[in-house]
């Protein structure tokens, strides 16, 4: 999941509804997909909570956790991770243990 309670305030949904072709946001690639219908009751509850003093403190903590989580996906971090993976694959290949393709 991209968002969970450690990094945000996930919104519950009432149901999943098919994407209708008449929907202005419809695109051919959405065929067979479903939109979540958000719970207005839960949204109201979350907004009231986040606007409280306690909720603002909680939102700050979750926001910092979200920033930390997303830092793993910066272009420089991803490039570093890929370079390390390629280096590991090269070392395994040089040792004759060429199973590096199994990780991909």
Buried (B, 14 or more C-beta within 10 A) or exposed (E): EEEEEEBBBEBEEEEEEEBEEEEEEEEEEBEEEEBEEEBEEBEEBBEEBBEEEEBEEBBEEBEEBBEEBEEEEEEEEEEEEEEEEEEEBEEBEEEEEEEBEEEE
